[in-house]
Amino acid sequence: MTAPVSVGALRRWVRRTRSAHRERGETLGNYYFAVLFVLIVGGIVHKQIAAVVWPAEPNASELAGDSLMLVIAGGLYLALRRLGPLALSRPAASWLLTAPVSRRRLLLPSLWVALIGAAAAGAVGGLAVLGHVAARPVPGADALLPLVGLLLGGVLLLVALAAQTGRRWSAWVDQAAYLVVAAGLVGLVVDSAAGAPRAGPGWPAASVVTALAGALTVVVTVLFVLAVRRLAATPNERILEASRTAGTLFDSAYGMEPSFVTEMVERRYWAHRRLRSQRLWPRLPVLVAQDLVLLRRRPRRVLWVAGASTLPALLAHAPGWILGLAVLAGGLIAGGVTAGTIRTDAGNPFMLRLLGLSSRRAIGQRLWVPGVLSGLWYAAALTLLWALGDLPAGPWWALGLVLGPVGAAATMRKARVGFVDNGLMPLDTPMGSVSTGPVLNAVAGLDVLLLGLPMVVQIAQGGPLSWTGVLVQAAVAVIGMRAYLNATTETDRVELSGR
């Protein structure tokens, strides 16, 4: 039997052979660039970040603070579950995971990195809640809330690590995290609609914060000891999946290519589903029927999209133009439920050839389901704002319905954008050169949303909505969608990408 070898020696060998073609100066230059980049960006935006985390005066109620803590806790756990949380670098996953080395020593550095990251995220979340809610000056015991967030981040990381090993209860905990996030969002919407009063000097209660800090310290200690003892039991396939996720995120950030992440999310979602064949509706166009089948297979996302129609109410007290733009951007969320089929068509045009569909007919059929979803979402969001008294009188439900073509065209534009073109000329700015390709990809879809400017102007003016305004928006939406369809498709070709 082969005797175990030192993990440190094997890591040094892999690092030395992997970088044998590099010069020492190149490696040091990479570290220098990374540190300098962090310092420069931090120097530019540190005031804005400080204002977001710790504003000059508290501006949120106690209900908003409690709801925000729920959103942060549930969102952090779900993010950790999507990231792994235990992962290895690509060289370690390729060379060391199956090597005769101690798995505990191999995975322990990754555990420490994940634990520090989760604890830092929890501490920042706790500090942000304290800065937005607690009355000034903050007493010493109440200032322990960031420490509670730090410890809670550690607990969430260790629970997510236990779930990564394939526990039976992991699915239930994931569902509970979704419910926690939903409850927090509901609380934020209720706070914005009801105008809850600001928290008094006694929030957060010093006794509660101290008790939570002590209890979480004990829980973190116990869970960490158990996690280290059972670290070697983490299955290889779960670690490899987390390593691929981390590698894809780094590739997407380094190459400024968000489509890598989109494709990874789609592949992971469908890889964990057991599907049965379903017959299409024969009286509907084939691509419309396919979108409806996809819609039936994603009920959870449909529910989340429906619930997201309440989020514009969080901006009820913001300027009218900001509220209008927020409502307008929500159409991309609703229409994006079936955007995966559009990307498939763009990447596999031979399927359209087999169906005998031109690009114009294909895009025309793909516009139906996103248009209906976007129209219903806009109608629900605007009707809710009107019911809460944040919009004046008028047929806002009708205005939302006629915005459906805008959301459909924007979704189509976003899904067909393709890979980032890094061969374009950069833009010279006072802060340095900016690559044009990522900028163009970032605004793809948002540029088509400009067709909804009549709605934004109507909300910004603050006057009652008339049927004339609805008709104007309907004409702009339909004409703009038709112009997009005619300008980006042809009747004698099937290629869809790059438009």
N, C-alpha and C positions, 0 to 999 in steps of 0.2 A: 504494500500500500504506500502511495506517495505521501511523504511527510509534508505538513503545511509549511509554507514559506512566509517570510515577512511581507506584510502588506506594504510597508513603507519602501522596502527595497524594490518590490515589483512596481510600485507607482513611479519611483525614480527611474527605473529602467524604461517604462512606457513613455514617460515624459522626455527622457533623453533620446530615445529612438524616434519618437514622433516629431521632435523638433531638431533632428540632426541636420536637416538642410537649412536651418535658420542660423543667422548670426546672433550673437548675444545682444548686440545693439538693437536688432529688430525687435526682440522680445521686450527689452527695456523700453523701447519706443512705444510699444503697444500699451504698456502699463502707464507710461507718462501721458499718452494721449487720453486714456480713460480717466485718470485722476484730474487732468486739466479740464476735460470736458465737464466733469461733475462740478468742479469749482466754478467754471465760467457760467454754467446754467444756474447753479445755486446763487451766484452773485447777481444774476439778472432777475430771477423770479422769487428770491427769498422773501421780499416784502409781500408779494401777492400770496405766497403760501402761508406766511404768518398771519395775514389778514383773514384767510379762510379758516385756519385752525383756531386762532385766538383774536377775534375782532375787538375793536376798541371798547364796545359796550355789548353786553348780552342782548341777543335779539330773538330768542326762542323761549317758548313756554316749557313748563315741566312735562306736559304731555308730549311735546315735540322732542324733548331730551330722552324720555323713556322710549319713544318710538324709534328715534335714531339709534339708540343702543341696540334695539332688537334688529334693525336693518344691518348694522355693522356686524353684530355677532353672527347672524344667519348668513350674510353675504360672505364673511371671512371663512366660515366653515365650508360653504359651497365652493369657494375659490380654491381652498386647500384640497378639497376632494377632486376637483378638476385637474389640479396640478400634480396630484399624486397622493400625498405630499412628498413621499420619499423617492428621490430620483438620484441618478448617477450621471456623470459626464459621459459623453460618447466614447472616449477611450476606455474609461473604467467599465462601462456597460459592455463593450466589445471584448476586452481582454481580461478583466478581473472578475466579472460576475460568475463565470464558469471555471475560474482558476482555483487550484487547491489552496485557497487562503481563508483566513477567518472572516466569515460573513459579518460578524458583529463589528470587527474592527474596520471592515470595508465600508459598512453602511453608517457607522457612528458619526463621521464628519458630516455626511449629508443630513443626518438627524439634527446635529447642532445648528447647521445653517438654516434648515427649515424652522427650527424652534426659535432662533433669534429673529428671523424674518416675521414669523407670526406674532411673536411678543412685541416687536416694534410696531407692527400694524395695529395691534390692539391698544398699545400705549398712545399712539397718535389719535386713534378713534376716541379713546377716553378723554384725552386732552381737548379734542375738538368739541365734544359734548359739554365738557366743563366750561370751555370758553364761551360757548353760545348760550348756555342756560344759567349757570351759577351767577348769583349776584356778586358784585365786587365790593370790598376785597374778599377773596376766598379764604375761609378759615383753614388752618393747617390740616385738620383731620379731613375736611372735605376735599382737600387737594390730593388725597390718595386715590381719587378716581382714575387717573392715568395708570397708577399701579394696579388697580383692579382690572383695567383693560389689558395691561401687559400679562397678568396672570391668566386672564380669560383667554387671551390669544394662545398661550401655552396649552391650556386645557383643550381648546378646540383642535390644535395641531395634534395632540396626542390621541384624541378621540378619532380624528381623521386617519391617523396612522394605524390605529387598531382596525378601522373599517377597511383600510387598504388590503389587509390580509385576507379579505373575503368573508368577514363575519356575516352571519345570517341577519343580524340586526342592522347592518349598514344601510339597507334600503329604507328601513323605517326611520332611521336618524336623518337620512337625506330628505325624506318627506317632511319630517318635523322641521328641518331647517327652512324648507320652502314655506311652510306655514308661518314660521317666525318672521321671515322677511315680509310675507304678505300682511301679517298683523302689524308690523312696523310701518309699512306703507299706508295701510288704512288709518293708523293713528296720525300720521303726518297729514293726510288729506283732511281728516276730521279737525285737526288743529288749525289748518289753514282756513277751512270753511267756517268753523265756529269762532275763531279768534280767541283762543284760550289765553288767560292772563299769564303774565310773566311769572317765573318761579320766585319765591320769596327767599329771604336770607338763609332759611334753614334747609335749602336743597343744595346738594344731597345730604341726607341725614348722616351725621358723623358716626353714629353708632352702627348704622347699616353698612357704611363704607368700610369701617374697621373690621366688622364681622366678616364681610365678604372677602376682604384682603386676607384675613387669617385662614378662612376656610379654603379659599382657592390655593393658598400656599401649600396647605396639606395635600389637597387633591393633585396639584401639579407634581409634588414630590413623589407621591405614591404612583401616579400614572407614568412618570418618567422612569422610575425603577422598573416597573413592569414592562415598559416599552423597550428598555435596554436589554432586559432578560429575554424577551421574545423577538428581538430584532431580526434574528436569523430566520425566523419563520415566515418572513414576507416572501410571497411567491415571486419567482423570477419574471413571470409575464407581467405582473403588476409593476415591478420596478422598470422593466423595459418600456412599458407603456408610458409611465411617467417621464422616463428619459427622452422618449420621442417627443412628448409634449413640450418639455423644456427646450429641446433642440429646435423644434419648430418655432417656438416663441423667439428664441435668439436669432434664428434665421430670418424671421419676419422683421424683427427690429433692425438687424444689421443690413438686410437688403431692402428695407422699407417696402415690404411686400405683404400687405394685410391679407391677400387672398390665400396665403399659406395657412393662416389660422382658420379662415372660413372653411377651407376644404378639410382641414383636420377635424373641426367640430362636426361637419356633416358626416364624415366617414366614421367617427367614433359613435355618433348617435345611431346610425343605421347598423353598425357592427354589433351592437348589443340588443338588437330587436329581432324577434322571431315573427316573420311575416307570412301570411297566407295569401294565396292568389285571390284577387278580387276582380270581378268582371266590371268593365267600364259601361257607362250608360250609352246605349247605342244611338240614341237620338241627339246626343250632344257631340260637338266637335271633339276629336280624339284628344287633343292637348288640354282642352277644358276639362274633359272627364278625368284625365290623369291628374290635373291639379286638384280636383275634388277628392280623388282617392288619397292623394298626399295629405290633404286637409283632414280627412277622416283618421289618418294614421298619426296625427300630431295633436291630439285633443288637449294635452297639457299646455302646449305653446299657444293654442287658440285661447285657452282660459287666461293665460298670462297677458296676452295681447288685449283681451277684453278688459281685464283689470287695469291695464296701463292707461285706459281712456280716462281714468280718474286723476292721473298724475298732473295734467295741466292745471288742476285746481291748486297745486302747490305754489304756482306763480300768479295766483289771483291778485295779489297786491303789487305785482311788478308792473312796470310801464306796459301800455297796451301793445306796443310793437313787439316787445319781448314775449308776451303771452301769445300773440298771433304767430310768431315764428316757432314757438315751442309746439303749438298745436299743428302747425304745418309740417314740422319735422316728424311728428308721430305717424304720418302716413307711411313713411319708410318702414316703421316697425310692423305695422299691420300688413302691408303688401309683401314684406319680406318672408312671410310664413311659407309661401310657395316659390321663393326665389331660387331654391335649389334646382328645380326643373329647368329654369332659364339658363343657369350656368351649365347644366348638362347638355342642353341643346347647343350652346355656344362651343362647348368642347368636343361634341360628337355630332357634327353636321350630317354624317352618313345616315343617322336614324331618320332625319327629316327627308333625305333622299328616298329611303325605303318607304316612307309614308306618302311620298309624292307631294310634299308641302314646300312651297317657296318660303323665303325668309319673311315676306310680308304676311302671308297667311299664318305662319307659325307665331310671329310676334302678335298679330291680331288676336289669335286665340289665347295666347298667354296673358293678354291684358285683362281678360274678363275677371278671373278670380281675384287678382290683386286689386282691381278696380272696385269690386264689390266689398272686399274686406276693408280697403281704405275708406270708402264712402261711409260704411257703417261705423268705423272707428271715429272718423271726423264728426259724424252726426251725434254719436254718443258723447264725445268730449265737449262739443259746443253746447249740447242740450244740458249737460251737467253744469257747465259754467253759467248758463242762463238760469237754471233752477236755483243755483246758489246765490243768485243776485249779482254775479260778477260781470254779466253782459246785459245790455239794455233789451227792451222788447224787440221781437221780430222772429221770423221763421228761421231760427238758427239750425234746426234739424235739416231743413231743406238745403241750406248753404253747405252743410257737411256732406250731404249726399252728392251734390254736384261737384264736390272736390275729389270724388273718387277717381276720375281720369287723371288728375294731377298726381295722386299717390301711385297709380298704376304706372304711369310714364316714368316717374322718378325711380320706382323700384326696378323697372326694366333697364333704365340707363345705368343704375348702380350695379346690377347683376351682370351686365354685358361688358363692363369696362375692361376686363382682362388683366394681364400682368402689367406691372409698372414699367413704363418706357424710360429706362435710365440713360438713353442716348440723346435726350433733348438738352438743349442749351440751358445752363443754370442761370438763375436770376441773381443779380448782384444787389445786395441790400446793405444798409449801414452795419448790420451784425455779421456780414459775410455772405458767401454764396449759398443759395438754396436750390436744391435739385427741383427741376420743373416737373418731372414725372410723378413723384409722390404727391405733389400739390394738386396736379390735375386729377389724379385718382381719388384724392380726398374730397374734392368738390363734385365728383361725378355723382349724379342723382340730386344733389343739393341745387345744382344749377337749374334742373327742370322744375324744382319746387317753386321757382320764381313765378310760375304760372298761377300760383295761389296768392300773389300779392294783393289782388282786390280784397280778399278776405282779411289780410293783415292790415290793410289801410282802413277797412271798416271797423275792426276792433280798436285800432289806434285812435280813430276819431272819437269813439265813444258814443256815437249817435245811434238811434234806433235803426234796425235793419229793415229794409223794404224789399218787396219782391223784385224790384228793378235791380237791386244789388245782387240778388240771387241769380237773376237772368244774366247779368254781366259776367259774374264768375263762371256760370255754366258755359257761356259762349267762349270765354277765354280758355277754359279747361278743355273743352271738346276740340276747339280749333288747334290748340297747342299740342294735344295728344295726337291728333291726326297729322299735324305737320311733322312731329317726331317720327311717326310711323312711316310716312312717305320719304322722309329725308334719310332714314337709316336702314331701309329695306328695299328690296327689289323683287320683282315677280319672276326673275330668271336666275336667281341664285339662292343658296341656302345658308351661307356663312353668316354667323350672327355676332362673332366676337369683335372686339375693337371698336364698338360703336357707343 
